[in-house]
Amino acid sequence: LVPGVACAWFLMEPFTRWFLPEYLPGVAAARIALISGSLIALLGTNVFFVTIGRQKTLSAMLIAGLVIQGATSYLFFNYQPRLEAFAWGYVAGSLSSVLLVNLSIVYYAIGGKTRKETE
């Protein structure tokens, strides 16, 4: 994952310059969005919640990440109205979703009650 993101990071500007020069102003935001894409790859663990019968918990955490993404994008854009503001909001939302999901997995793995155990 890291080598692919690093290659995309460094090759994005030359390829954009050669093939899509009118999109050069968006390269900075696209590079920031690469960070979010990397974080989203860490959400593959979310199938754990289906296994333990906690789909509603998973949905709540992902919705919280979306709310954080929207709020931070709004705040960042009001602070500095540039395209990168939305990309940083996307990073904040992705990071919060990844943290919520993976920390909750740790909680359930070390003894939190699953839905199946409470029935």
N, C-alpha and C positions, 0 to 999 in steps of 0.2 A: 504494500500500500504506500509506504513512504517513498520508495524510489519512483513509483508512478506519479505521485503528486509532485515530487521534486522535478521530474522531467517536464510535466505539464506546466509547472510554475515558470521554469526558465525558457521553455520553448514557446509559451503562449504569445509573448510580445513579438518575436521574429515572425512567427506564422501569421499573426494578425497583421503585422506591418506588410507582409508580402501579399497575402490573399484578401484581406478585409481591412484595408487601411482606414476606412471610415469608422471602424469600430475601435480604433486605438484608445479613445478616451475611456472605454469600458474595461480595459485590461486590468487596471488596479482592482476594480470591484470583482472581476472574475477570479483574480488570484485569491482574494479574500474568501470568495465562495468555495474555492478548493478546500479551504480549511474545514468548512461546514460539511462538505462531501466526505471528507476523511472522518469526521466525527460521526456522521450518520452510519458509516460502515460499522461502527462499534455498537450499533443497535441491533445487530443480528441476534443478540442474546435475548431479545424480547419474547422469543418462543417459550422461554422458561415460564412466563406468566400463563400461557395457555396450558402448559403441562400441569401447573398447580391449581388451575381453575381461578385465576385472578385476572381475567381479561378486563374487567371494569377498572381495576387498579392501573393496569397498563394504559388503558384509554385515558384515564384521568391524568397520568403523568405526561403522556404525549400532548394532550390538550394544554396542560400547563406550559409545556415547552413552546407551543404555538402562541399562547398568550404572551409569554416572555419575549418571543421573537417579535411579535407585533408591537408590544410596548417599547422595547428597546429600539426597534427601527424607527418608530415615531419620535422617540426622544432624541436619538442620534441625528435624525433628519432635521428636527427643529433646531438642534444645536449647530449643525453644519449641513446645509442642504446640498448634499452631493450623493451620487449613486452609491458610493462606498458606505454610506450610512446604513442603507438597507442590507448590504452584505454583512456588515458588522452585527446588525440585528439578527441576521440569519445565524451567524456564529454563536451569538448569545443564546438563541433558542435551541440550537442543536446541542450546544454544550450542556445546557440545563436538562434537556431530555436525556442525554447520555448519562449524566450524573444521577438523575433521579432513577432511571431504570436500573443502572448497574449497582447503585447503592442499595436499592430495594432488593435486588437479587441477593446481595450479601446478607441483608436482614433476614430474608426468608431462608437462606441456606444455613444460617447459624441458629435457626430456631423459631422464626416467626410463624404464626399460624397460617396454614393454607386454608382455602375454602373447604377442601375435602375434610380437613381435620375438625372444622367447626360445625359440620353437619351431623 
